[in-house]
Amino acid sequence: MLLPGADVNARSVRLSEWCTELAPIEFILRAGWLYPHISLYMANFASAQLGAVLEELGRVGERTFEIPLEADHFAGNDQGMFELFYRKTEAVTRLQEDVIAGLDPLRVGLRERDPVGRVLAAHRLVAPPVARANLDRHGYDEIGELFRPHITMTRFQQRDQRIPSDLLPPAESFDEVYRTLALCVMGEHGTCVEVVETFELASPVRDRQS
């Protein structure tokens, strides 16, 4: 996961809470409970592999510069997810590739369900070819051309719920320089319910001064 700084974190929490005024929802982002984040990879790891996972993420953090991302638009999907999408960059794509290269050899099997609740063992049989190939190879589908960096604000109980764009804040108010890589415990709907450990990405300024 990538965790935003304090300002974008607070904006995400407020927007998630505001969604409760529009329609029934499945969850609300809250500081210290359900953390706003950008997912890079989701996988099962045995407890015995935790140390190796943390070591690998630490190495990734040390060799990765902080990542500026421009917020592009809000969108809902047919599964009720309401999300803020960032413009995909070469830097964030490389980070995802680096994380997966290090962690995929450590994962155990296939997760039981994906964030929208589909049983992955069954879903992979009917998934589009690219998604199925990603699931078969890495146990996660939103990789490569399917990777769209985003923060999920909430999930509406009415799956086709839409929000008028004129009610939303400017997407660019969520522009952020992402500086924190994290290992998180995943809950229902793809939420982050616990931050296990964080790793600060390298600063280009500090790097030039060292």
C-alpha atoms as a printed R data frame, in Angstrom:
    type eleno elety resid chain resno       x       y       z
1   ATOM     1    CA   MET     A     1   0.000   0.000   0.000
2   ATOM     2    CA   LEU     A     2   0.867   3.656  -0.356
3   ATOM     3    CA   LEU     A     3  -0.392   5.855   2.471
4   ATOM     4    CA   PRO     A     4  -1.128   9.556   1.866
5   ATOM     5    CA   GLY     A     5   0.112  12.382   4.029
6   ATOM     6    CA   ALA     A     6  -1.984  14.015   6.729
7   ATOM     7    CA   ASP     A     7  -3.852  16.449   4.459
8   ATOM     8    CA   VAL     A     8  -5.020  13.960   1.818
9   ATOM     9    CA   ASN     A     9  -5.709  11.420   4.549
10  ATOM    10    CA   ALA     A    10  -8.023  13.901   6.290
11  ATOM    11    CA   ARG     A    11  -9.691  14.926   3.009
12  ATOM    12    CA   SER     A    12 -10.370  11.261   2.197
13  ATOM    13    CA   VAL     A    13 -11.883  10.633   5.619
14  ATOM    14    CA   ARG     A    14 -14.131  13.701   5.330
15  ATOM    15    CA   LEU     A    15 -15.306  12.721   1.847
16  ATOM    16    CA   SER     A    16 -16.015   9.166   2.982
17  ATOM    17    CA   GLU     A    17 -18.062  10.484   5.907
18  ATOM    18    CA   TRP     A    18 -19.924  12.876   3.595
19  ATOM    19    CA   CYS     A    19 -21.022   9.933   1.439
20  ATOM    20    CA   THR     A    20 -23.156   8.708   4.345
21  ATOM    21    CA   GLU     A    21 -25.409  11.735   3.778
22  ATOM    22    CA   LEU     A    22 -26.226  10.566   0.248
23  ATOM    23    CA   ALA     A    23 -27.062   6.879   0.604
24  ATOM    24    CA   PRO     A    24 -26.411   3.791   2.754
25  ATOM    25    CA   ILE     A    25 -22.794   2.662   2.552
26  ATOM    26    CA   GLU     A    26 -20.723  -0.386   3.492
27  ATOM    27    CA   PHE     A    27 -17.851   1.377   5.283
28  ATOM    28    CA   ILE     A    28 -16.441   4.753   6.288
29  ATOM    29    CA   LEU     A    29 -12.746   5.608   6.187
30  ATOM    30    CA   ARG     A    30 -11.551   6.688   9.627
31  ATOM    31    CA   ALA     A    31  -8.152   7.615  11.004
32  ATOM    32    CA   GLY     A    32  -6.734   4.733  13.020
33  ATOM    33    CA   TRP     A    33  -9.447   2.346  11.891
34  ATOM    34    CA   LEU     A    34  -9.923   2.118   8.115
35  ATOM    35    CA   TYR     A    35  -6.976   3.820   6.450
36  ATOM    36    CA   PRO     A    36  -7.107   5.697   3.118
37  ATOM    37    CA   HIS     A    37  -4.572   4.048   0.803
38  ATOM    38    CA   ILE     A    38  -3.523   3.143  -2.721
39  ATOM    39    CA   SER     A    39  -3.281  -0.622  -3.191
40  ATOM    40    CA   LEU     A    40  -0.193  -1.914  -4.975
41  ATOM    41    CA   TYR     A    41  -0.547  -5.636  -4.249
42  ATOM    42    CA   MET     A    42  -2.828  -7.944  -2.252
43  ATOM    43    CA   ALA     A    43  -1.671 -11.399  -1.207
44  ATOM    44    CA   ASN     A    44  -1.712 -13.993   1.566
45  ATOM    45    CA   PHE     A    45   1.464 -14.427   3.607
46  ATOM    46    CA   ALA     A    46   2.188 -17.026   6.271
47  ATOM    47    CA   SER     A    47   3.078 -15.594   9.669
48  ATOM    48    CA   ALA     A    48   6.475 -17.289   9.395
49  ATOM    49    CA   GLN     A    49   7.187 -15.143   6.316
50  ATOM    50    CA   LEU     A    50   6.393 -11.811   7.980
51  ATOM    51    CA   GLY     A    51  10.033 -10.972   8.641
52  ATOM    52    CA   ALA     A    52  10.995 -11.670   5.042
53  ATOM    53    CA   VAL     A    53   8.086  -9.575   3.764
54  ATOM    54    CA   LEU     A    54   9.109  -6.629   5.945
55  ATOM    55    CA   GLU     A    55  12.746  -6.917   4.909
56  ATOM    56    CA   GLU     A    56  11.788  -6.896   1.241
57  ATOM    57    CA   LEU     A    57   9.526  -3.865   1.621
58  ATOM    58    CA   GLY     A    58  12.293  -2.108   3.497
59  ATOM    59    CA   ARG     A    59  14.650  -2.675   0.585
60  ATOM    60    CA   VAL     A    60  12.029  -1.418  -1.877
61  ATOM    61    CA   GLY     A    61  11.525   1.714   0.202
62  ATOM    62    CA   GLU     A    62  15.239   2.448   0.372
63  ATOM    63    CA   ARG     A    63  15.669   2.363  -3.391
64  ATOM    64    CA   THR     A    64  12.442   4.175  -4.344
65  ATOM    65    CA   PHE     A    65  12.074   7.953  -4.489
66  ATOM    66    CA   GLU     A    66   8.904   9.567  -3.156
67  ATOM    67    CA   ILE     A    67   6.187   9.611  -5.815
68  ATOM    68    CA   PRO     A    68   4.191  12.710  -6.845
69  ATOM    69    CA   LEU     A    69   0.736  11.789  -8.129
70  ATOM    70    CA   GLU     A    70  -1.897  14.034  -9.720
71  ATOM    71    CA   ALA     A    71  -5.521  13.256  -8.906
72  ATOM    72    CA   ASP     A    72  -7.519  12.918 -12.112
73  ATOM    73    CA   HIS     A    73 -11.176  12.128 -11.416
74  ATOM    74    CA   PHE     A    74 -13.763  10.483  -9.179
75  ATOM    75    CA   ALA     A    75 -15.753   7.508 -10.421
76  ATOM    76    CA   GLY     A    76 -18.106   4.805  -9.217
77  ATOM    77    CA   ASN     A    77 -18.261   1.305 -10.624
78  ATOM    78    CA   ASP     A    78 -20.984  -1.326 -10.977
79  ATOM    79    CA   GLN     A    79 -19.891  -2.907  -7.690
80  ATOM    80    CA   GLY     A    80 -20.724   0.223  -5.680
81  ATOM    81    CA   MET     A    81 -17.120   1.321  -5.153
82  ATOM    82    CA   PHE     A    82 -16.658   5.107  -5.140
83  ATOM    83    CA   GLU     A    83 -13.056   5.972  -5.919
84  ATOM    84    CA   LEU     A    84 -10.594   8.769  -6.606
85  ATOM    85    CA   PHE     A    85  -8.268   7.918  -9.476
86  ATOM    86    CA   TYR     A    86  -4.754   9.239  -9.955
87  ATOM    87    CA   ARG     A    87  -2.932   9.648 -13.240
88  ATOM    88    CA   LYS     A    88  -0.750   6.596 -13.680
89  ATOM    89    CA   THR     A    89   2.952   7.389 -13.926
90  ATOM    90    CA   GLU     A    90   6.080   5.464 -14.762
91  ATOM    91    CA   ALA     A    91   7.293   5.884 -11.178
92  ATOM    92    CA   VAL     A    92   4.241   4.353  -9.504
93  ATOM    93    CA   THR     A    93   4.167   1.575 -12.102
94  ATOM    94    CA   ARG     A    94   7.815   0.739 -11.356
95  ATOM    95    CA   LEU     A    95   7.046   0.704  -7.646
96  ATOM    96    CA   GLN     A    96   4.229  -1.787  -8.113
97  ATOM    97    CA   GLU     A    97   6.483  -3.987 -10.247
98  ATOM    98    CA   ASP     A    98   9.231  -3.820  -7.617
99  ATOM    99    CA   VAL     A    99   6.856  -4.706  -4.779
100 ATOM   100    CA   ILE     A   100   5.405  -7.653  -6.673
101 ATOM   101    CA   ALA     A   101   8.812  -8.953  -7.742
102 ATOM   102    CA   GLY     A   102   9.881  -9.057  -4.097
103 ATOM   103    CA   LEU     A   103   6.693 -10.283  -2.452
104 ATOM   104    CA   ASP     A   104   5.155 -12.665  -4.981
105 ATOM   105    CA   PRO     A   105   7.678 -15.453  -4.225
106 ATOM   106    CA   LEU     A   106   6.654 -15.191  -0.545
107 ATOM   107    CA   ARG     A   107   2.876 -15.378  -0.956
108 ATOM   108    CA   VAL     A   108   0.760 -18.413  -0.089
109 ATOM   109    CA   GLY     A   109  -1.897 -19.521  -2.569
110 ATOM   110    CA   LEU     A   110  -4.780 -17.376  -3.717
111 ATOM   111    CA   ARG     A   111  -6.779 -15.008  -1.525
112 ATOM   112    CA   GLU     A   112 -10.274 -16.293  -0.823
113 ATOM   113    CA   ARG     A   113 -12.148 -13.221  -2.070
114 ATOM   114    CA   ASP     A   114 -11.409 -10.022  -3.939
115 ATOM   115    CA   PRO     A   115 -12.463  -6.561  -2.666
116 ATOM   116    CA   VAL     A   116 -15.952  -6.807  -4.186
117 ATOM   117    CA   GLY     A   117 -16.543 -10.204  -2.577
118 ATOM   118    CA   ARG     A   118 -16.053 -12.566  -5.512
119 ATOM   119    CA   VAL     A   119 -14.526 -15.960  -4.701
120 ATOM   120    CA   LEU     A   120 -11.236 -15.705  -6.569
121 ATOM   121    CA   ALA     A   121 -10.879 -19.412  -7.323
122 ATOM   122    CA   ALA     A   122 -14.171 -19.231  -9.219
123 ATOM   123    CA   HIS     A   123 -13.770 -15.697 -10.587
124 ATOM   124    CA   ARG     A   124 -10.459 -16.459 -12.264
125 ATOM   125    CA   LEU     A   125 -12.259 -19.022 -14.468
126 ATOM   126    CA   VAL     A   126 -14.463 -16.323 -16.008
127 ATOM   127    CA   ALA     A   127 -12.189 -13.286 -15.685
128 ATOM   128    CA   PRO     A   128 -10.987 -11.492 -18.838
129 ATOM   129    CA   PRO     A   129  -7.712 -12.913 -20.215
130 ATOM   130    CA   VAL     A   130  -5.389 -10.239 -18.808
131 ATOM   131    CA   ALA     A   131  -6.970 -10.399 -15.355
132 ATOM   132    CA   ARG     A   132  -6.858 -14.195 -15.356
133 ATOM   133    CA   ALA     A   133  -3.195 -14.194 -16.396
134 ATOM   134    CA   ASN     A   134  -2.359 -11.806 -13.549
135 ATOM   135    CA   LEU     A   135  -4.274 -13.949 -11.053
136 ATOM   136    CA   ASP     A   136  -2.568 -17.109 -12.261
137 ATOM   137    CA   ARG     A   137   0.879 -15.579 -12.175
138 ATOM   138    CA   HIS     A   138   0.727 -13.299  -9.139
139 ATOM   139    CA   GLY     A   139  -2.564 -13.972  -7.334
140 ATOM   140    CA   TYR     A   140  -3.710 -10.383  -7.963
141 ATOM   141    CA   ASP     A   141  -5.443  -8.987 -11.021
142 ATOM   142    CA   GLU     A   142  -4.875  -5.196 -10.962
143 ATOM   143    CA   ILE     A   143  -1.350  -5.296 -12.353
144 ATOM   144    CA   GLY     A   144   0.221  -3.761 -15.452
145 ATOM   145    CA   GLU     A   145  -2.417  -2.432 -17.824
146 ATOM   146    CA   LEU     A   146  -5.109  -3.119 -15.189
147 ATOM   147    CA   PHE     A   147  -3.321  -1.100 -12.501
148 ATOM   148    CA   ARG     A   148  -5.130   2.188 -11.916
149 ATOM   149    CA   PRO     A   149  -3.863   3.876  -8.756
150 ATOM   150    CA   HIS     A   150  -6.799   5.019  -6.654
151 ATOM   151    CA   ILE     A   151  -8.202   5.584  -3.178
152 ATOM   152    CA   THR     A   152 -11.511   3.847  -2.494
153 ATOM   153    CA   MET     A   153 -13.601   6.288  -0.461
154 ATOM   154    CA   THR     A   154 -16.521   3.968   0.290
155 ATOM   155    CA   ARG     A   155 -18.813   1.332  -1.169
156 ATOM   156    CA   PHE     A   156 -22.490   2.107  -1.667
157 ATOM   157    CA   GLN     A   157 -25.031  -0.535  -0.735
158 ATOM   158    CA   GLN     A   158 -26.944   0.396  -3.878
159 ATOM   159    CA   ARG     A   159 -24.316  -0.741  -6.346
160 ATOM   160    CA   ASP     A   160 -25.310   1.675  -9.125
161 ATOM   161    CA   GLN     A   161 -25.341   4.744  -6.868
162 ATOM   162    CA   ARG     A   162 -23.798   7.791  -8.514
163 ATOM   163    CA   ILE     A   163 -22.713  11.171  -7.141
164 ATOM   164    CA   PRO     A   164 -23.256  14.355  -9.195
165 ATOM   165    CA   SER     A   165 -19.856  15.757 -10.088
166 ATOM   166    CA   ASP     A   166 -20.832  19.266  -9.026
167 ATOM   167    CA   LEU     A   167 -21.167  18.062  -5.425
168 ATOM   168    CA   LEU     A   168 -17.614  16.752  -5.274
169 ATOM   169    CA   PRO     A   169 -14.452  18.640  -4.327
170 ATOM   170    CA   PRO     A   170 -11.888  19.349  -7.057
171 ATOM   171    CA   ALA     A   171  -9.959  16.171  -7.790
172 ATOM   172    CA   GLU     A   172  -6.725  18.161  -7.773
173 ATOM   173    CA   SER     A   173  -7.220  18.905  -4.076
174 ATOM   174    CA   PHE     A   174  -6.064  15.300  -3.582
175 ATOM   175    CA   ASP     A   175  -2.758  15.802  -5.440
176 ATOM   176    CA   GLU     A   176  -0.073  14.272  -3.277
177 ATOM   177    CA   VAL     A   177   3.581  13.365  -2.992
178 ATOM   178    CA   TYR     A   178   3.391   9.823  -1.670
179 ATOM   179    CA   ARG     A   179   6.206   9.147   0.765
180 ATOM   180    CA   THR     A   180   5.025   6.129   2.775
181 ATOM   181    CA   LEU     A   181   4.991   2.481   1.710
182 ATOM   182    CA   ALA     A   182   3.160   0.181   4.126
183 ATOM   183    CA   LEU     A   183   2.305  -3.414   4.860
184 ATOM   184    CA   CYS     A   184  -1.346  -3.536   5.912
185 ATOM   185    CA   VAL     A   185  -3.867  -6.116   7.018
186 ATOM   186    CA   MET     A   186  -6.696  -6.234   4.501
187 ATOM   187    CA   GLY     A   187 -10.298  -6.310   5.640
188 ATOM   188    CA   GLU     A   188 -13.598  -6.630   3.829
189 ATOM   189    CA   HIS     A   189 -14.085  -4.578   0.632
190 ATOM   190    CA   GLY     A   190 -10.306  -4.243   0.226
191 ATOM   191    CA   THR     A   191 -10.067  -1.952   3.247
192 ATOM   192    CA   CYS     A   192  -6.867  -1.476   5.246
193 ATOM   193    CA   VAL     A   193  -7.793  -2.349   8.843
194 ATOM   194    CA   GLU     A   194  -4.308  -2.315  10.374
195 ATOM   195    CA   VAL     A   195  -0.943  -0.854   9.435
196 ATOM   196    CA   VAL     A   196   1.674  -3.475  10.297
197 ATOM   197    CA   GLU     A   197   4.722  -1.386   9.417
198 ATOM   198    CA   THR     A   198   5.593   1.646   7.306
199 ATOM   199    CA   PHE     A   199   8.644   2.457   5.196
200 ATOM   200    CA   GLU     A   200   9.537   5.972   4.135
201 ATOM   201    CA   LEU     A   201  10.489   6.421   0.499
202 ATOM   202    CA   ALA     A   202  13.734   8.188  -0.324
203 ATOM   203    CA   SER     A   203  13.830  11.955  -0.813
204 ATOM   204    CA   PRO     A   204  15.614  13.092  -4.010
205 ATOM   205    CA   VAL     A   205  16.952  16.104  -2.092
206 ATOM   206    CA   ARG     A   206  18.409  13.981   0.681
207 ATOM   207    CA   ASP     A   207  19.817  11.617  -1.910
208 ATOM   208    CA   ARG     A   208  21.724  14.421  -3.670
209 ATOM   209    CA   GLN     A   209  23.094  15.691  -0.358
210 ATOM   210    CA   SER     A   210  24.327  12.286   0.807
